[in-house]
Amino acid sequence: MKVAGMPASTEDFCGPPHAAKLLGLSVGAVQLLVEMLDGLQQWTGQARRRVQAAAT
């Protein structure tokens, strides 16, 4: 499994139940972390667009 960059295939992904087992967390905790990461990526994407717009 790759840590950085885009994965080569869908085989590099696992679902929340498997990830929870690997990490020793509950499935709910893994789902919350995924949702938080998605929100962070959206927030940083919006900030990046604002910076780029201000620079032009």
N, CA, C, O and CB atoms as a CASP TS submission, in Angstrom:
PFRMAT TS
TARGET T0000
AUTHOR 0000-0000-0000
METHOD Language model
MODEL 1
PARENT N/A
ATOM      1  N   MET     1       0.846  -1.183   0.000  1.00  0.00           N
ATOM      2  CA  MET     1       0.000   0.000   0.000  1.00  0.00           C
ATOM      3  C   MET     1       0.884   1.235   0.000  1.00  0.00           C
ATOM      4  O   MET     1       1.796   1.346   0.819  1.00  0.00           O
ATOM      5  CB  MET     1      -0.958   0.004   1.218  1.00  0.00           C
ATOM      6  N   LYS     2       0.620   2.174  -0.919  1.00  0.00           N
ATOM      7  CA  LYS     2       1.389   3.397  -1.003  1.00  0.00           C
ATOM      8  C   LYS     2       0.940   4.368   0.084  1.00  0.00           C
ATOM      9  O   LYS     2      -0.245   4.436   0.410  1.00  0.00           O
ATOM     10  CB  LYS     2       1.247   4.031  -2.393  1.00  0.00           C
ATOM     11  N   VAL     3       1.868   5.105   0.631  1.00  0.00           N
ATOM     12  CA  VAL     3       1.539   6.095   1.643  1.00  0.00           C
ATOM     13  C   VAL     3       1.333   7.463   1.012  1.00  0.00           C
ATOM     14  O   VAL     3       0.418   8.191   1.396  1.00  0.00           O
ATOM     15  CB  VAL     3       2.634   6.160   2.704  1.00  0.00           C
ATOM     16  N   ALA     4       2.174   7.820   0.046  1.00  0.00           N
ATOM     17  CA  ALA     4       2.076   9.133  -0.594  1.00  0.00           C
ATOM     18  C   ALA     4       1.766   8.964  -2.071  1.00  0.00           C
ATOM     19  O   ALA     4       2.142   7.965  -2.683  1.00  0.00           O
ATOM     20  CB  ALA     4       3.380   9.940  -0.405  1.00  0.00           C
ATOM     21  N   GLY     5       1.087   9.936  -2.632  1.00  0.00           N
ATOM     22  CA  GLY     5       0.773   9.882  -4.056  1.00  0.00           C
ATOM     23  C   GLY     5      -0.478   9.085  -4.324  1.00  0.00           C
ATOM     24  O   GLY     5      -1.110   8.550  -3.412  1.00  0.00           O
ATOM     25  N   MET     6      -0.817   9.018  -5.569  1.00  0.00           N
ATOM     26  CA  MET     6      -2.011   8.290  -5.965  1.00  0.00           C
ATOM     27  C   MET     6      -1.717   6.796  -6.052  1.00  0.00           C
ATOM     28  O   MET     6      -0.656   6.392  -6.529  1.00  0.00           O
ATOM     29  CB  MET     6      -2.540   8.813  -7.309  1.00  0.00           C
ATOM     30  N   PRO     7      -2.646   5.992  -5.596  1.00  0.00           N
ATOM     31  CA  PRO     7      -2.453   4.547  -5.671  1.00  0.00           C
ATOM     32  C   PRO     7      -2.504   4.055  -7.112  1.00  0.00           C
ATOM     33  O   PRO     7      -3.135   4.671  -7.971  1.00  0.00           O
ATOM     34  CB  PRO     7      -3.506   3.826  -4.836  1.00  0.00           C
ATOM     35  N   ALA     8      -1.838   2.949  -7.358  1.00  0.00           N
ATOM     36  CA  ALA     8      -1.778   2.384  -8.703  1.00  0.00           C
ATOM     37  C   ALA     8      -3.098   1.746  -9.108  1.00  0.00           C
ATOM     38  O   ALA     8      -3.436   1.732 -10.292  1.00  0.00           O
ATOM     39  CB  ALA     8      -0.665   1.358  -8.790  1.00  0.00           C
ATOM     40  N   SER     9      -3.842   1.225  -8.158  1.00  0.00           N
ATOM     41  CA  SER     9      -5.096   0.560  -8.478  1.00  0.00           C
ATOM     42  C   SER     9      -6.004   0.569  -7.264  1.00  0.00           C
ATOM     43  O   SER     9      -5.608   1.003  -6.183  1.00  0.00           O
ATOM     44  CB  SER     9      -4.848  -0.880  -8.957  1.00  0.00           C
ATOM     45  N   THR    10      -7.229   0.087  -7.450  1.00  0.00           N
ATOM     46  CA  THR    10      -8.171   0.018  -6.337  1.00  0.00           C
ATOM     47  C   THR    10      -7.741  -1.017  -5.310  1.00  0.00           C
ATOM     48  O   THR    10      -8.265  -1.033  -4.196  1.00  0.00           O
ATOM     49  CB  THR    10      -9.568  -0.306  -6.846  1.00  0.00           C
ATOM     50  N   GLU    11      -6.803  -1.875  -5.659  1.00  0.00           N
ATOM     51  CA  GLU    11      -6.306  -2.855  -4.698  1.00  0.00           C
ATOM     52  C   GLU    11      -5.531  -2.175  -3.580  1.00  0.00           C
ATOM     53  O   GLU    11      -5.285  -2.786  -2.539  1.00  0.00           O
ATOM     54  CB  GLU    11      -5.423  -3.889  -5.397  1.00  0.00           C
ATOM     55  N   ASP    12      -5.140  -0.913  -3.780  1.00  0.00           N
ATOM     56  CA  ASP    12      -4.406  -0.172  -2.764  1.00  0.00           C
ATOM     57  C   ASP    12      -5.339   0.427  -1.714  1.00  0.00           C
ATOM     58  O   ASP    12      -4.879   1.075  -0.773  1.00  0.00           O
ATOM     59  CB  ASP    12      -3.584   0.928  -3.413  1.00  0.00           C
ATOM     60  N   PHE    13      -6.641   0.215  -1.867  1.00  0.00           N
ATOM     61  CA  PHE    13      -7.617   0.738  -0.922  1.00  0.00           C
ATOM     62  C   PHE    13      -8.185  -0.393  -0.090  1.00  0.00           C
ATOM     63  O   PHE    13      -8.176  -1.553  -0.502  1.00  0.00           O
ATOM     64  CB  PHE    13      -8.741   1.486  -1.651  1.00  0.00           C
ATOM     65  N   CYS    14      -8.677  -0.039   1.084  1.00  0.00           N
ATOM     66  CA  CYS    14      -9.426  -1.005   1.889  1.00  0.00           C
ATOM     67  C   CYS    14     -10.602  -0.257   2.506  1.00  0.00           C
ATOM     68  O   CYS    14     -10.574   0.968   2.625  1.00  0.00           O
ATOM     69  CB  CYS    14      -8.518  -1.677   3.001  1.00  0.00           C
ATOM     70  N   GLY    15     -11.608  -0.980   2.887  1.00  0.00           N
ATOM     71  CA  GLY    15     -12.793  -0.372   3.468  1.00  0.00           C
ATOM     72  C   GLY    15     -12.585  -0.030   4.936  1.00  0.00           C
ATOM     73  O   GLY    15     -11.600  -0.449   5.543  1.00  0.00           O
ATOM     74  N   PRO    16     -13.513   0.730   5.503  1.00  0.00           N
ATOM     75  CA  PRO    16     -13.404   1.114   6.907  1.00  0.00           C
ATOM     76  C   PRO    16     -13.270  -0.061   7.887  1.00  0.00           C
ATOM     77  O   PRO    16     -12.495   0.037   8.839  1.00  0.00           O
ATOM     78  CB  PRO    16     -14.595   1.919   7.279  1.00  0.00           C
ATOM     79  N   PRO    17     -14.002  -1.169   7.685  1.00  0.00           N
ATOM     80  CA  PRO    17     -13.839  -2.271   8.642  1.00  0.00           C
ATOM     81  C   PRO    17     -12.414  -2.844   8.652  1.00  0.00           C
ATOM     82  O   PRO    17     -11.865  -3.133   9.716  1.00  0.00           O
ATOM     83  CB  PRO    17     -14.829  -3.381   8.320  1.00  0.00           C
ATOM     84  N   HIS    18     -11.830  -3.004   7.480  1.00  0.00           N
ATOM     85  CA  HIS    18     -10.475  -3.547   7.414  1.00  0.00           C
ATOM     86  C   HIS    18      -9.460  -2.540   7.960  1.00  0.00           C
ATOM     87  O   HIS    18      -8.538  -2.910   8.687  1.00  0.00           O
ATOM     88  CB  HIS    18     -10.120  -3.929   5.965  1.00  0.00           C
ATOM     89  N   ALA    19      -9.639  -1.267   7.605  1.00  0.00           N
ATOM     90  CA  ALA    19      -8.742  -0.222   8.113  1.00  0.00           C
ATOM     91  C   ALA    19      -8.825  -0.147   9.638  1.00  0.00           C
ATOM     92  O   ALA    19      -7.808   0.006  10.314  1.00  0.00           O
ATOM     93  CB  ALA    19      -9.096   1.152   7.488  1.00  0.00           C
ATOM     94  N   ALA    20     -10.035  -0.256  10.171  1.00  0.00           N
ATOM     95  CA  ALA    20     -10.219  -0.213  11.622  1.00  0.00           C
ATOM     96  C   ALA    20      -9.474  -1.356  12.301  1.00  0.00           C
ATOM     97  O   ALA    20      -8.845  -1.171  13.343  1.00  0.00           O
ATOM     98  CB  ALA    20     -11.708  -0.273  11.975  1.00  0.00           C
ATOM     99  N   LYS    21      -9.555  -2.527  11.704  1.00  0.00           N
ATOM    100  CA  LYS    21      -8.860  -3.683  12.266  1.00  0.00           C
ATOM    101  C   LYS    21      -7.347  -3.478  12.223  1.00  0.00           C
ATOM    102  O   LYS    21      -6.650  -3.776  13.192  1.00  0.00           O
ATOM    103  CB  LYS    21      -9.246  -4.964  11.506  1.00  0.00           C
ATOM    104  N   LEU    22      -6.836  -2.965  11.087  1.00  0.00           N
ATOM    105  CA  LEU    22      -5.401  -2.723  10.956  1.00  0.00           C
ATOM    106  C   LEU    22      -4.901  -1.681  11.947  1.00  0.00           C
ATOM    107  O   LEU    22      -3.799  -1.804  12.481  1.00  0.00           O
ATOM    108  CB  LEU    22      -5.075  -2.282   9.545  1.00  0.00           C
ATOM    109  N   LEU    23      -5.713  -0.652  12.193  1.00  0.00           N
ATOM    110  CA  LEU    23      -5.302   0.453  13.057  1.00  0.00           C
ATOM    111  C   LEU    23      -5.678   0.259  14.527  1.00  0.00           C
ATOM    112  O   LEU    23      -5.247   1.023  15.391  1.00  0.00           O
ATOM    113  CB  LEU    23      -5.909   1.728  12.558  1.00  0.00           C
ATOM    114  N   GLY    24      -6.471  -0.751  14.796  1.00  0.00           N
ATOM    115  CA  GLY    24      -6.903  -0.978  16.175  1.00  0.00           C
ATOM    116  C   GLY    24      -7.912   0.062  16.638  1.00  0.00           C
ATOM    117  O   GLY    24      -7.947   0.417  17.816  1.00  0.00           O
ATOM    118  N   LEU    25      -8.735   0.552  15.711  1.00  0.00           N
ATOM    119  CA  LEU    25      -9.750   1.556  16.007  1.00  0.00           C
ATOM    120  C   LEU    25     -11.124   0.991  15.704  1.00  0.00           C
ATOM    121  O   LEU    25     -11.259  -0.067  15.090  1.00  0.00           O
ATOM    122  CB  LEU    25      -9.504   2.847  15.200  1.00  0.00           C
ATOM    123  N   SER    26     -12.138   1.711  16.145  1.00  0.00           N
ATOM    124  CA  SER    26     -13.501   1.310  15.789  1.00  0.00           C
ATOM    125  C   SER    26     -13.790   1.745  14.357  1.00  0.00           C
ATOM    126  O   SER    26     -13.142   2.650  13.831  1.00  0.00           O
ATOM    127  CB  SER    26     -14.543   1.924  16.774  1.00  0.00           C
ATOM    128  N   VAL    27     -14.761   1.099  13.737  1.00  0.00           N
ATOM    129  CA  VAL    27     -15.160   1.461  12.376  1.00  0.00           C
ATOM    130  C   VAL    27     -15.662   2.905  12.359  1.00  0.00           C
ATOM    131  O   VAL    27     -15.369   3.650  11.424  1.00  0.00           O
ATOM    132  CB  VAL    27     -16.257   0.492  11.842  1.00  0.00           C
ATOM    133  N   GLY    28     -16.403   3.298  13.370  1.00  0.00           N
ATOM    134  CA  GLY    28     -16.900   4.666  13.458  1.00  0.00           C
ATOM    135  C   GLY    28     -15.771   5.681  13.520  1.00  0.00           C
ATOM    136  O   GLY    28     -15.862   6.746  12.911  1.00  0.00           O
ATOM    137  N   ALA    29     -14.705   5.361  14.253  1.00  0.00           N
ATOM    138  CA  ALA    29     -13.561   6.275  14.343  1.00  0.00           C
ATOM    139  C   ALA    29     -12.882   6.424  12.988  1.00  0.00           C
ATOM    140  O   ALA    29     -12.487   7.526  12.608  1.00  0.00           O
ATOM    141  CB  ALA    29     -12.548   5.775  15.390  1.00  0.00           C
ATOM    142  N   VAL    30     -12.745   5.329  12.262  1.00  0.00           N
ATOM    143  CA  VAL    30     -12.133   5.385  10.933  1.00  0.00           C
ATOM    144  C   VAL    30     -13.004   6.221   9.997  1.00  0.00           C
ATOM    145  O   VAL    30     -12.482   7.040   9.240  1.00  0.00           O
ATOM    146  CB  VAL    30     -11.931   3.957  10.357  1.00  0.00           C
ATOM    147  N   GLN    31     -14.307   6.028  10.037  1.00  0.00           N
ATOM    148  CA  GLN    31     -15.206   6.804   9.186  1.00  0.00           C
ATOM    149  C   GLN    31     -15.135   8.290   9.529  1.00  0.00           C
ATOM    150  O   GLN    31     -15.170   9.132   8.632  1.00  0.00           O
ATOM    151  CB  GLN    31     -16.649   6.298   9.327  1.00  0.00           C
ATOM    152  N   LEU    32     -15.037   8.619  10.811  1.00  0.00           N
ATOM    153  CA  LEU    32     -14.912  10.009  11.232  1.00  0.00           C
ATOM    154  C   LEU    32     -13.607  10.614  10.716  1.00  0.00           C
ATOM    155  O   LEU    32     -13.595  11.750  10.244  1.00  0.00           O
ATOM    156  CB  LEU    32     -14.980  10.114  12.764  1.00  0.00           C
ATOM    157  N   LEU    33     -12.513   9.864  10.803  1.00  0.00           N
ATOM    158  CA  LEU    33     -11.231  10.349  10.298  1.00  0.00           C
ATOM    159  C   LEU    33     -11.289  10.604   8.796  1.00  0.00           C
ATOM    160  O   LEU    33     -10.743  11.596   8.312  1.00  0.00           O
ATOM    161  CB  LEU    33     -10.123   9.347  10.617  1.00  0.00           C
ATOM    162  N   VAL    34     -11.944   9.720   8.063  1.00  0.00           N
ATOM    163  CA  VAL    34     -12.077   9.897   6.609  1.00  0.00           C
ATOM    164  C   VAL    34     -12.886  11.153   6.310  1.00  0.00           C
ATOM    165  O   VAL    34     -12.519  11.933   5.431  1.00  0.00           O
ATOM    166  CB  VAL    34     -12.749   8.657   5.959  1.00  0.00           C
ATOM    167  N   GLU    35     -13.980  11.354   7.031  1.00  0.00           N
ATOM    168  CA  GLU    35     -14.801  12.545   6.822  1.00  0.00           C
ATOM    169  C   GLU    35     -14.029  13.815   7.169  1.00  0.00           C
ATOM    170  O   GLU    35     -14.148  14.826   6.477  1.00  0.00           O
ATOM    171  CB  GLU    35     -16.080  12.463   7.659  1.00  0.00           C
ATOM    172  N   MET    36     -13.237  13.762   8.244  1.00  0.00           N
ATOM    173  CA  MET    36     -12.437  14.927   8.633  1.00  0.00           C
ATOM    174  C   MET    36     -11.385  15.224   7.575  1.00  0.00           C
ATOM    175  O   MET    36     -11.160  16.387   7.242  1.00  0.00           O
ATOM    176  CB  MET    36     -11.764  14.695  10.003  1.00  0.00           C
ATOM    177  N   LEU    37     -10.741  14.199   7.044  1.00  0.00           N
ATOM    178  CA  LEU    37      -9.722  14.390   6.012  1.00  0.00           C
ATOM    179  C   LEU    37     -10.346  14.968   4.750  1.00  0.00           C
ATOM    180  O   LEU    37      -9.763  15.849   4.119  1.00  0.00           O
ATOM    181  CB  LEU    37      -9.012  13.061   5.696  1.00  0.00           C
ATOM    182  N   ASP    38     -11.524  14.482   4.377  1.00  0.00           N
ATOM    183  CA  ASP    38     -12.205  15.002   3.203  1.00  0.00           C
ATOM    184  C   ASP    38     -12.539  16.478   3.404  1.00  0.00           C
ATOM    185  O   ASP    38     -12.352  17.282   2.490  1.00  0.00           O
ATOM    186  CB  ASP    38     -13.482  14.192   2.913  1.00  0.00           C
ATOM    187  N   GLY    39     -13.024  16.839   4.575  1.00  0.00           N
ATOM    188  CA  GLY    39     -13.328  18.234   4.875  1.00  0.00           C
ATOM    189  C   GLY    39     -12.087  19.101   4.856  1.00  0.00           C
ATOM    190  O   GLY    39     -12.137  20.237   4.385  1.00  0.00           O
ATOM    191  N   LEU    40     -10.975  18.589   5.358  1.00  0.00           N
ATOM    192  CA  LEU    40      -9.722  19.336   5.356  1.00  0.00           C
ATOM    193  C   LEU    40      -9.234  19.556   3.939  1.00  0.00           C
ATOM    194  O   LEU    40      -8.767  20.646   3.610  1.00  0.00           O
ATOM    195  CB  LEU    40      -8.658  18.607   6.174  1.00  0.00           C
ATOM    196  N   GLN    41      -9.333  18.544   3.096  1.00  0.00           N
ATOM    197  CA  GLN    41      -8.900  18.685   1.707  1.00  0.00           C
ATOM    198  C   GLN    41      -9.768  19.709   0.979  1.00  0.00           C
ATOM    199  O   GLN    41      -9.253  20.485   0.174  1.00  0.00           O
ATOM    200  CB  GLN    41      -8.954  17.326   0.983  1.00  0.00           C
ATOM    201  N   GLN    42     -11.058  19.725   1.243  1.00  0.00           N
ATOM    202  CA  GLN    42     -11.939  20.710   0.616  1.00  0.00           C
ATOM    203  C   GLN    42     -11.595  22.105   1.103  1.00  0.00           C
ATOM    204  O   GLN    42     -11.563  23.049   0.313  1.00  0.00           O
ATOM    205  CB  GLN    42     -13.415  20.390   0.910  1.00  0.00           C
ATOM    206  N   TRP    43     -11.337  22.248   2.400  1.00  0.00           N
ATOM    207  CA  TRP    43     -11.020  23.552   2.976  1.00  0.00           C
ATOM    208  C   TRP    43      -9.709  24.086   2.413  1.00  0.00           C
ATOM    209  O   TRP    43      -9.628  25.260   2.053  1.00  0.00           O
ATOM    210  CB  TRP    43     -10.941  23.461   4.506  1.00  0.00           C
ATOM    211  N   THR    44      -8.688  23.246   2.331  1.00  0.00           N
ATOM    212  CA  THR    44      -7.406  23.711   1.801  1.00  0.00           C
ATOM    213  C   THR    44      -7.512  23.999   0.316  1.00  0.00           C
ATOM    214  O   THR    44      -6.828  24.892  -0.184  1.00  0.00           O
ATOM    215  CB  THR    44      -6.307  22.677   2.059  1.00  0.00           C
ATOM    216  N   GLY    45      -8.355  23.264  -0.403  1.00  0.00           N
ATOM    217  CA  GLY    45      -8.566  23.542  -1.821  1.00  0.00           C
ATOM    218  C   GLY    45      -9.204  24.904  -2.029  1.00  0.00           C
ATOM    219  O   GLY    45      -8.833  25.633  -2.949  1.00  0.00           O
ATOM    220  N   GLN    46     -10.169  25.255  -1.172  1.00  0.00           N
ATOM    221  CA  GLN    46     -10.813  26.559  -1.263  1.00  0.00           C
ATOM    222  C   GLN    46      -9.807  27.664  -0.952  1.00  0.00           C
ATOM    223  O   GLN    46      -9.792  28.690  -1.633  1.00  0.00           O
ATOM    224  CB  GLN    46     -12.017  26.640  -0.304  1.00  0.00           C
ATOM    225  N   ALA    47      -8.979  27.475   0.051  1.00  0.00           N
ATOM    226  CA  ALA    47      -7.969  28.467   0.414  1.00  0.00           C
ATOM    227  C   ALA    47      -6.967  28.641  -0.717  1.00  0.00           C
ATOM    228  O   ALA    47      -6.553  29.762  -1.011  1.00  0.00           O
ATOM    229  CB  ALA    47      -7.247  28.060   1.709  1.00  0.00           C
ATOM    230  N   ARG    48      -6.577  27.554  -1.347  1.00  0.00           N
ATOM    231  CA  ARG    48      -5.627  27.612  -2.459  1.00  0.00           C
ATOM    232  C   ARG    48      -6.213  28.417  -3.619  1.00  0.00           C
ATOM    233  O   ARG    48      -5.515  29.216  -4.243  1.00  0.00           O
ATOM    234  CB  ARG    48      -5.252  26.187  -2.928  1.00  0.00           C
ATOM    235  N   ARG    49      -7.504  28.201  -3.903  1.00  0.00           N
ATOM    236  CA  ARG    49      -8.140  28.945  -4.991  1.00  0.00           C
ATOM    237  C   ARG    49      -8.221  30.438  -4.665  1.00  0.00           C
ATOM    238  O   ARG    49      -8.061  31.277  -5.551  1.00  0.00           O
ATOM    239  CB  ARG    49      -9.544  28.389  -5.267  1.00  0.00           C
ATOM    240  N   ARG    50      -8.470  30.767  -3.395  1.00  0.00           N
ATOM    241  CA  ARG    50      -8.525  32.177  -3.002  1.00  0.00           C
ATOM    242  C   ARG    50      -7.168  32.842  -3.159  1.00  0.00           C
ATOM    243  O   ARG    50      -7.088  33.985  -3.610  1.00  0.00           O
ATOM    244  CB  ARG    50      -9.010  32.312  -1.558  1.00  0.00           C
ATOM    245  N   VAL    51      -6.102  32.144  -2.792  1.00  0.00           N
ATOM    246  CA  VAL    51      -4.740  32.686  -2.918  1.00  0.00           C
ATOM    247  C   VAL    51      -4.400  32.876  -4.390  1.00  0.00           C
ATOM    248  O   VAL    51      -3.836  33.903  -4.767  1.00  0.00           O
ATOM    249  CB  VAL    51      -3.699  31.749  -2.238  1.00  0.00           C
ATOM    250  N   GLN    52      -4.735  31.905  -5.218  1.00  0.00           N
ATOM    251  CA  GLN    52      -4.450  32.007  -6.640  1.00  0.00           C
ATOM    252  C   GLN    52      -5.237  33.155  -7.260  1.00  0.00           C
ATOM    253  O   GLN    52      -4.704  33.875  -8.104  1.00  0.00           O
ATOM    254  CB  GLN    52      -4.778  30.688  -7.350  1.00  0.00           C
ATOM    255  N   ALA    53      -6.483  33.340  -6.864  1.00  0.00           N
ATOM    256  CA  ALA    53      -7.300  34.426  -7.406  1.00  0.00           C
ATOM    257  C   ALA    53      -6.738  35.781  -6.989  1.00  0.00           C
ATOM    258  O   ALA    53      -6.755  36.726  -7.777  1.00  0.00           O
ATOM    259  CB  ALA    53      -8.760  34.288  -6.938  1.00  0.00           C
ATOM    260  N   ALA    54      -6.249  35.882  -5.776  1.00  0.00           N
ATOM    261  CA  ALA    54      -5.699  37.135  -5.280  1.00  0.00           C
ATOM    262  C   ALA    54      -4.380  37.483  -5.984  1.00  0.00           C
ATOM    263  O   ALA    54      -4.038  38.657  -6.126  1.00  0.00           O
ATOM    264  CB  ALA    54      -5.485  37.051  -3.766  1.00  0.00           C
ATOM    265  N   ALA    55      -3.653  36.466  -6.417  1.00  0.00           N
ATOM    266  CA  ALA    55      -2.364  36.685  -7.063  1.00  0.00           C
ATOM    267  C   ALA    55      -2.506  37.138  -8.513  1.00  0.00           C
ATOM    268  O   ALA    55      -1.550  37.640  -9.103  1.00  0.00           O
ATOM    269  CB  ALA    55      -1.539  35.423  -7.005  1.00  0.00           C
ATOM    270  N   THR    56      -3.684  36.965  -9.084  1.00  0.00           N
ATOM    271  CA  THR    56      -3.845  37.341 -10.505  1.00  0.00           C
ATOM    272  C   THR    56      -4.328  38.754 -10.670  1.00  0.00           C
ATOM    273  O   THR    56      -4.511  39.217 -11.796  1.00  0.00           O
ATOM    274  CB  THR    56      -4.810  36.406 -11.198  1.00  0.00           C
TER
END
